[in-house]
Amino acid sequence: MYMRPQKRAPTMTMSNDTTTTDAKSVDDLDGSAAHPGMVAYVETLSRTECLNLLALAPIGRVGVVVDGEPVILPVNFALDGDSVLFRTTDTSVLNQASMNKVAFEVDHVDSETRGGWSVLIRGRADDIADAIDATSVRLRRLELFTWAPGARHHWYVIRPHAITGRRVRVIPAEL
């Protein structure tokens, strides 16, 4: 099987040691991520950058395994430090998340430039709806408005064990 050789610009390290950049030519991306004459750079985001981007997003997605199958659903959320807080209904499949490993993802794509970013949190979700510890009580007092109708009595906090992110920047190839 013939595979065309890939042209690849050199890997660069940004000014802080927590962000790295891989430059890819349009040929590497087969035109799917950049317009002709453009170059896409993939940056690994620092934990601080990830949290700053999360704070800007109104909606994220919670991923959980239910009956052996992955389920991903959108939720409104709030941040408390690096923990993610979301609410759900009594009958939501997201109640399966309690005391289980979950993924939480937020992203943004600029349809004009084809650049964007993605942040992924992996951790454990705990139902704090009935918890009486001071932290849970404080978390339930945070403003957390939901866009879907209906009562949302189940409060979950995702305490991360990993926070990762990437940004794709697309710039003219001449620069």
C-alpha positions in Angstrom: 0.0 0.0 0.0 1.4 3.4 -1.0 1.3 6.2 1.5 2.2 9.6 0.3 5.1 11.2 2.2 3.9 13.8 4.6 5.4 17.3 4.6 5.7 18.5 8.1 6.9 21.8 9.5 9.2 21.6 12.6 7.7 21.2 16.0 8.0 24.4 18.1 7.9 25.1 21.8 6.1 28.2 22.9 7.5 30.7 25.4 6.1 28.8 28.4 7.1 25.2 28.8 3.6 24.0 29.2 2.5 24.8 25.7 3.9 23.0 22.7 3.0 23.5 19.0 3.1 21.0 16.1 2.9 22.7 12.8 1.3 20.9 9.9 1.1 21.9 6.3 -2.1 21.9 4.4 -0.9 18.8 2.7 -0.7 17.0 6.0 -4.3 17.9 6.8 -5.5 17.1 3.2 -7.2 20.5 3.1 -9.8 19.5 5.7 -8.5 21.8 8.4 -7.3 24.8 6.5 -7.9 26.7 3.4 -5.3 26.5 0.6 -2.3 28.6 1.4 -2.9 28.3 5.1 -1.0 26.4 7.8 -2.5 24.8 10.9 -0.7 24.7 14.2 -1.8 22.4 17.0 -1.0 23.6 20.5 -1.2 21.6 23.7 -2.8 23.9 26.2 -1.6 24.3 29.8 -3.9 23.5 32.7 -4.4 27.2 33.3 -5.3 27.9 29.7 -7.8 25.0 29.8 -9.5 26.3 32.9 -9.7 29.9 31.4 -11.3 28.5 28.2 -13.8 26.4 30.3 -14.8 29.5 32.2 -15.9 31.1 28.9 -18.1 28.3 27.7 -21.9 28.1 28.5 -22.3 24.4 27.6 -20.2 21.3 27.9 -20.7 17.6 27.3 -20.7 14.9 29.9 -19.6 11.4 28.7 -20.5 8.4 30.8 -20.9 4.6 30.1 -24.4 3.3 30.5 -25.1 -0.4 30.1 -21.7 -0.8 28.5 -22.4 1.9 25.9 -20.9 5.5 25.8 -23.4 8.3 26.2 -22.6 12.0 25.7 -25.0 14.7 26.6 -24.9 18.5 26.7 -25.2 20.3 30.1 -24.9 23.8 31.5 -22.2 23.8 34.1 -20.3 26.0 36.6 -16.7 25.8 37.5 -15.4 25.8 41.1 -11.6 25.9 40.8 -10.9 22.9 38.6 -14.1 21.0 39.5 -17.1 21.0 37.2 -20.6 21.3 38.6 -23.8 20.3 36.7 -27.4 19.5 37.5 -29.8 17.0 36.0 -33.4 15.6 36.4 -34.4 12.6 38.4 -34.9 10.5 35.3 -31.8 11.5 33.4 -29.3 8.9 32.1 -26.6 11.1 33.6 -27.6 9.8 37.0 -25.5 6.8 36.0 -22.5 9.0 36.4 -22.6 9.0 40.2 -19.4 7.6 41.7 -18.2 6.6 38.2 -15.4 7.8 35.8 -16.7 10.4 33.4 -15.4 12.7 30.7 -16.4 16.3 30.3 -15.6 18.2 27.1 -16.0 21.8 25.9 -14.9 23.1 22.5 -15.2 26.0 20.1 -14.6 26.0 16.4 -14.4 29.1 14.2 -16.1 28.1 11.0 -14.5 30.9 9.1 -10.8 30.2 10.0 -11.3 26.5 10.8 -9.3 27.1 14.0 -10.6 26.3 17.4 -9.9 24.6 20.7 -11.0 21.6 22.8 -10.7 20.9 26.5 -11.2 17.5 28.1 -11.6 16.7 31.8 -11.5 13.1 33.0 -12.5 12.4 36.5 -15.1 11.1 38.9 -18.6 12.4 39.2 -20.2 12.5 42.6 -23.9 13.2 43.3 -23.9 16.0 46.0 -27.7 16.7 45.9 -28.2 15.3 49.5 -24.6 15.7 50.8 -24.4 17.8 54.0 -20.6 18.5 54.0 -19.7 22.2 53.8 -18.2 22.0 50.3 -21.3 20.4 48.8 -23.6 22.9 50.5 -21.4 25.7 49.1 -21.4 24.2 45.6 -25.2 24.0 45.5 -25.3 27.7 46.2 -23.4 28.5 43.0 -25.4 30.1 40.1 -26.1 27.3 37.7 -28.9 28.0 35.2 -30.0 25.3 32.9 -31.4 25.8 29.4 -33.5 22.7 29.3 -36.9 22.9 31.0 -37.8 21.0 34.2 -36.6 20.6 37.7 -32.9 19.7 38.1 -32.6 18.3 41.6 -29.5 16.2 41.1 -26.3 18.1 41.5 -23.0 16.5 40.4 -19.4 17.6 40.8 -16.7 16.2 38.6 -13.4 16.2 40.4 -10.8 15.9 37.7 -7.8 13.6 37.7 -6.7 14.9 34.2 -7.3 18.2 32.4 -6.0 18.4 28.8 -6.6 20.7 25.9 -5.6 21.5 22.4 -5.9 24.6 20.1 -5.7 24.6 16.4 -4.6 27.9 14.9 -4.8 28.5 11.2 -2.6 31.2 9.7 -1.4 32.2 6.2 1.5 30.0 5.0 3.6 33.1 4.2 4.1 34.1 7.9 
